[in-house]
């Protein structure tokens, strides 16, 4: 008769232990290295001296490295010129000093690495987190860099902003065209009067002066419209936001519905920010025109600027994306006297193509959010049904020499 395992207690016990080991191996925690290898985000590890000592498969694909092991120990985040060219060395220096660094989104071109690394020119937009790993003595043993490739998202946002800019330009040009038409009526009327053979010379001269004044105003309107159209590329300049808001307001007032006024409450503080002025005009136009359309005449839209401590925003869970090295923010807020919004509308108001208007396409506020986030800023909406709405944009304050916008451009 064949002996069965169940007939021998020792063999049965051994069989059970073997099955338990297999089950434990099958259900046990995953290998941490396997987790990193299969992670969709890019992971790169640097030693205490700044040299790259590990990268996962996603990072290898992103960098275009044929053999990652051959790259270990060759590239130093603190001294390699490639890291300086990418603009990330300063962030690594902070991480090696023990800081958790959140540089945000920026453009990279991996073609800066030209020696000792099999790489391709790989222009992309990435989101980055860099943080230290401390040893038992508190010193930094390693630094980890996490990368997200957000190129597709960035390109989509650019296309959205471009499409919405055309719509907002058409809206603005409608208001300018109305004023321009009024000026033309005055020019034609004065020209006809001055051309009358029976008119007194003094009257004719007065008509000519009126024509010159109207033509000057028409030229100013044209310059303002061309200024808004501006360059199509992004050019961020140090700018006093209060000064820029004052000049943008002159154009916005032309487009407000009848019976709605624009009030400015601008802080005297030096509210300097680094921004693309054309894109900021787009933000201001969208927020002000939305507020004006929500306000029943007679009513007003209030625009405010002020400088605040960054901790006022950073302490809120929804706004922890503000860079750690930003000490102060410049707020730009637009408040209306409309009917306000419910929570469901607030939740979706920045979604592309979501709109509560009969004639809107839902691109305006989506473009606003994209522009603000690309400037490393944050947004806040304060609204209740029956109590109006206030939308606040906060941008990092800069302390360099401001390049003030000219009267005809920028």
C-alpha positions in Angstrom: 0.0 0.0 0.0 1.3 3.5 -0.9 2.1 5.6 2.1 0.2 8.9 2.2 1.5 12.2 3.8 -1.6 12.2 6.0 -0.4 8.9 7.5 2.8 10.4 8.8 2.3 13.4 11.2 5.8 14.7 10.6 5.4 14.7 6.9 1.9 16.3 7.2 3.4 19.0 9.4 6.2 19.6 6.9 3.7 19.8 4.1 1.6 22.4 6.0 4.7 24.5 6.8 5.7 24.4 3.1 2.2 25.5 2.0 2.2 28.3 4.6 5.6 29.6 3.3 4.3 29.6 -0.2 1.1 31.5 0.9 3.1 34.0 2.9 5.5 34.6 -0.1 2.5 35.0 -2.4 0.5 37.4 -0.1 3.5 39.2 1.5 4.4 42.8 0.9 5.7 43.7 -2.6 9.4 44.3 -3.2 9.9 48.1 -2.8 12.3 48.1 -5.8 9.7 46.4 -7.9 7.2 49.1 -6.9 9.6 51.8 -8.0 10.4 50.0 -11.2 6.8 49.8 -12.2 5.8 53.3 -11.0 4.4 55.5 -13.8 6.2 58.5 -12.5 9.9 59.1 -12.9 12.1 58.4 -9.9 15.8 59.3 -9.6 18.0 58.8 -6.5 21.2 60.8 -5.7 23.8 60.0 -3.1 25.0 62.4 -0.4 27.7 63.8 -2.8 25.1 64.6 -5.5 25.8 61.7 -7.9 22.9 59.8 -9.5 22.9 56.2 -8.2 19.5 54.9 -9.3 16.7 55.7 -11.8 13.6 53.6 -12.4 12.3 52.4 -15.7 10.0 55.4 -16.3 12.9 57.8 -15.7 15.1 55.8 -18.0 12.5 56.0 -20.8 12.1 59.7 -20.2 15.8 60.5 -20.3 16.4 58.2 -23.3 19.2 56.3 -21.5 20.1 53.0 -23.2 22.0 51.6 -20.2 21.1 53.3 -17.0 23.8 51.5 -15.0 26.4 53.2 -17.1 25.1 56.6 -16.1 25.3 56.0 -12.4 28.1 58.0 -10.7 28.7 60.1 -13.8 26.3 63.0 -13.4 26.3 65.2 -10.3 23.1 67.3 -9.5 25.3 69.9 -7.7 28.1 70.4 -10.2 27.1 69.1 -13.7 26.5 72.0 -16.1 23.6 70.1 -17.6 21.6 70.5 -14.3 22.5 74.2 -14.3 21.3 74.6 -17.9 18.0 72.9 -16.9 17.6 75.4 -14.1 17.3 72.7 -11.4 20.7 72.9 -9.7 19.4 75.5 -7.2 16.5 73.3 -6.2 18.8 70.3 -5.7 21.1 72.5 -3.5 18.1 73.3 -1.3 17.2 69.6 -1.1 20.8 68.6 -0.1 20.5 71.3 2.6 17.6 69.4 4.0 14.6 71.1 2.4 11.5 69.6 0.8 11.5 71.4 -2.6 8.5 71.8 -4.9 9.8 73.7 -8.0 6.5 73.4 -9.9 6.3 73.1 -13.6 9.1 74.1 -16.0 10.4 73.3 -19.4 13.4 71.0 -19.9 15.6 70.1 -22.9 17.6 67.0 -22.2 19.9 67.8 -25.1 22.0 69.7 -22.6 23.6 66.4 -21.6 26.2 65.9 -24.4 29.0 63.8 -23.0 29.0 60.2 -21.6 25.2 59.8 -21.8 23.3 58.2 -24.6 20.4 60.7 -24.8 18.2 62.4 -27.3 17.1 66.0 -27.4 13.9 65.7 -25.4 12.0 68.9 -24.9 9.2 68.5 -22.4 7.3 70.1 -19.6 7.6 68.5 -16.2 6.3 68.8 -12.6 9.0 68.1 -10.1 9.3 67.2 -6.4 12.8 66.9 -4.7 13.2 65.8 -1.2 16.0 64.6 1.1 16.3 61.3 3.0 18.0 61.8 6.3 20.1 59.3 8.2 19.9 58.6 11.9 22.3 61.4 12.7 20.1 63.9 10.8 22.4 64.4 7.9 21.2 64.0 4.3 22.1 60.5 3.0 20.2 60.7 -0.3 18.0 63.0 -2.3 15.1 61.8 -4.3 13.7 63.5 -7.4 10.2 62.7 -8.7 9.2 63.8 -12.2 5.8 63.9 -14.0 5.8 64.5 -17.7 3.0 67.0 -18.2 3.8 68.0 -21.8 0.4 66.9 -23.2 -1.4 68.8 -20.4 0.7 71.9 -21.0 0.0 71.9 -24.7 -3.7 71.4 -24.2 -3.7 74.4 -21.8 -1.9 76.5 -24.3 -4.4 75.7 -27.0 -7.2 76.4 -24.6 -5.8 79.8 -23.7 -5.2 80.7 -27.3 -8.7 79.8 -28.4 -10.2 81.7 -25.5 -8.0 84.7 -26.2 -9.6 85.1 -29.6 -13.0 85.0 -28.0 -12.1 87.6 -25.4 -10.5 89.8 -28.0 -13.7 89.8 -30.0 -15.6 90.8 -26.8 -13.2 93.6 -26.1 -13.2 94.8 -29.6 -17.0 95.1 -29.5 -16.7 97.7 -26.7 -13.9 99.5 -28.4 -15.8 99.6 -31.7 -18.7 101.2 -30.0 -16.5 104.1 -28.7 -14.7 104.3 -32.0 -18.0 104.7 -33.8 -19.0 107.6 -31.5 -15.6 109.3 -32.3 -16.2 108.8 -36.0 -19.6 110.4 -35.8 -18.0 113.5 -34.1 -15.2 113.6 -36.7 -17.6 113.4 -39.6 -19.9 116.0 -38.1 -17.1 118.5 -37.4 -15.6 117.8 -40.9 -18.9 118.6 -42.5 -19.4 121.8 -40.5 -15.8 123.0 -41.2 -16.3 122.4 -44.9 -19.4 124.6 -45.0 -18.5 127.7 -47.1 -20.6 129.9 -44.9 -19.0 129.0 -41.6 -17.0 131.5 -39.7 -13.2 130.9 -39.7 -13.1 130.7 -35.9 -15.9 128.0 -35.9 -14.0 126.1 -38.6 -10.8 126.2 -36.6 -12.7 124.9 -33.6 -14.1 122.1 -35.6 -10.6 121.1 -36.8 -9.4 121.1 -33.2 -12.3 118.8 -32.3 -11.4 116.5 -35.2 -7.8 116.4 -34.0 -8.9 115.5 -30.5 -11.3 112.8 -31.6 -8.6 111.4 -34.0 -6.1 111.3 -31.1 -8.6 109.4 -28.9 -9.4 107.0 -31.8 -5.6 106.3 -32.2 -5.4 105.6 -28.4 -8.3 103.1 -28.7 -6.6 101.4 -31.5 -3.3 101.1 -29.6 -5.1 99.7 -26.6 -6.7 97.0 -28.7 -3.4 96.1 -30.4 -1.8 96.1 -27.0 -4.3 93.5 -25.7 -3.7 91.4 -28.8 0.0 91.7 -28.1 2.5 89.0 -28.7 1.4 85.4 -28.9 4.4 84.1 -26.9 4.8 84.2 -23.2 7.1 87.0 -21.9 7.1 87.4 -18.2 8.3 90.8 -16.9 8.7 92.3 -13.5 5.6 94.5 -13.2 3.8 96.5 -10.6 0.3 94.9 -10.7 -1.4 98.1 -9.4 -0.1 100.1 -12.3 -1.0 97.5 -14.8 -4.5 97.1 -13.4 -5.1 100.9 -13.6 -4.2 100.8 -17.3 -6.1 97.7 -18.1 -9.2 99.2 -16.4 -9.3 102.0 -18.9 -9.9 99.5 -21.6 -12.3 97.3 -19.6 -14.6 100.2 -18.8 -15.4 100.5 -22.5 -16.8 97.0 -22.5 -19.0 97.1 -19.4 -22.8 96.8 -19.8 -24.7 100.0 -19.4 -25.4 100.9 -15.8 -22.5 98.9 -14.4 -19.4 100.7 -13.1 -15.9 99.6 -12.3 -14.4 100.6 -8.9 -10.7 100.3 -8.2 -9.3 99.8 -4.6 -5.5 99.4 -5.2 -3.0 98.9 -2.4 -0.2 101.5 -2.3 2.3 98.7 -1.5 4.9 97.8 -4.1 2.9 94.9 -5.6 5.5 93.6 -8.1 5.0 90.3 -9.8 6.6 88.5 -12.7 3.9 87.9 -15.3 3.0 87.9 -19.0 1.1 91.1 -19.4 -0.9 89.9 -22.4 -2.1 86.9 -20.5 -2.9 88.9 -17.4 -5.1 91.2 -19.5 -6.9 88.1 -20.5 -7.4 87.1 -16.8 -8.6 90.6 -15.9 -11.0 90.8 -18.9 -12.6 87.4 -18.2 -13.1 88.0 -14.4 -14.3 91.6 -14.8 -16.7 90.8 -17.7 -18.1 87.8 -15.9 -18.7 89.9 -12.8 -20.3 92.7 -14.9 -22.6 90.3 -16.6 -23.7 88.9 -13.2 -24.4 92.4 -11.8 -27.8 93.9 -12.5 -27.7 97.7 -13.2 -27.3 100.0 -11.5 -24.4 98.1 -9.8 -20.6 98.0 -9.7 -17.7 95.6 -10.0 -14.9 96.2 -7.5 -11.3 95.3 -8.4 -8.7 95.2 -5.5 -5.0 94.6 -5.2 -3.0 94.0 -2.0 0.1 92.4 -0.7 -0.3 89.5 1.8 1.8 87.1 3.7 2.1 83.7 1.9 1.2 81.9 5.1 -2.3 83.3 4.7 -2.8 81.0 1.7 -0.3 78.2 2.4 -2.0 77.2 5.6 -5.1 76.2 3.6 -5.1 72.6 2.4 -6.2 73.5 -1.1 -3.3 75.9 -1.6 -0.2 74.1 -0.4 1.2 74.2 -3.9 2.8 77.6 -3.2 6.5 77.3 -3.4 8.3 77.2 -0.1 10.6 80.1 -0.9 7.7 82.5 -1.6 7.3 84.8 1.4 4.5 87.2 0.1 1.8 87.1 -2.5 0.1 89.8 -4.5 -3.7 89.4 -4.6 -5.9 90.6 -7.5 -9.6 90.2 -6.7 -12.8 90.9 -8.6 -16.0 91.2 -6.7 -19.5 91.6 -8.1 -23.0 92.3 -6.7 -24.7 89.5 -8.5 -26.8 86.6 -7.4 -23.8 84.4 -6.4 -23.3 80.7 -7.1 -24.2 77.4 -5.4 -21.6 74.8 -4.4 -22.2 72.6 -7.5 -21.5 75.5 -9.8 -18.4 76.6 -7.9 -17.1 73.0 -8.1 -17.3 73.0 -11.9 -16.8 76.6 -12.9 -13.2 76.2 -14.0 -13.9 73.1 -16.1 -13.4 73.6 -19.9 -16.7 74.0 -21.7 -18.8 74.2 -18.5 -21.0 77.4 -18.6 -24.2 78.7 -17.1 -24.6 81.3 -19.9 -26.8 80.9 -22.9 -24.2 82.2 -25.3 -21.0 81.1 -23.5 -18.6 78.3 -24.5 -17.1 77.7 -21.0 -13.5 78.5 -22.0 -13.0 81.8 -20.2 -12.5 80.6 -16.6 -10.7 77.5 -17.7 -8.2 79.7 -19.5 -7.9 81.9 -16.3 -7.1 78.9 -14.2 -4.5 77.7 -16.7 -2.8 81.1 -16.8 -2.7 81.5 -13.1 -1.3 78.0 -12.5 1.4 78.6 -15.2 2.4 81.7 -13.2 2.7 79.5 -10.0 -0.3 81.3 -8.6 -3.5 80.2 -6.8 -7.2 80.9 -7.1 -9.9 81.2 -4.6 -13.7 81.7 -5.1 -15.9 83.1 -2.4 -19.6 83.0 -3.4 -23.0 82.4 -1.8 -26.4 82.5 -3.4 -27.9 86.0 -3.0 -24.6 87.5 -1.9 -22.5 88.0 -5.0 -19.1 86.5 -5.9 -15.5 87.4 -5.2 -12.7 85.6 -7.2 -9.1 86.2 -5.9 -5.9 85.5 -7.8 -2.7 85.4 -5.8 0.7 85.5 -7.5 4.2 85.3 -5.9 5.5 88.8 -5.1 8.9 89.7 -6.6 11.4 92.3 -5.4 13.4 93.0 -8.5 13.3 96.3 -10.5 9.9 96.5 -12.1 9.6 97.1 -15.8 6.6 99.3 -16.0 4.1 98.9 -18.8 4.3 101.6 -21.4 1.3 103.6 -22.6 1.3 101.9 -26.0 2.4 98.4 -25.3 3.4 95.7 -22.8 
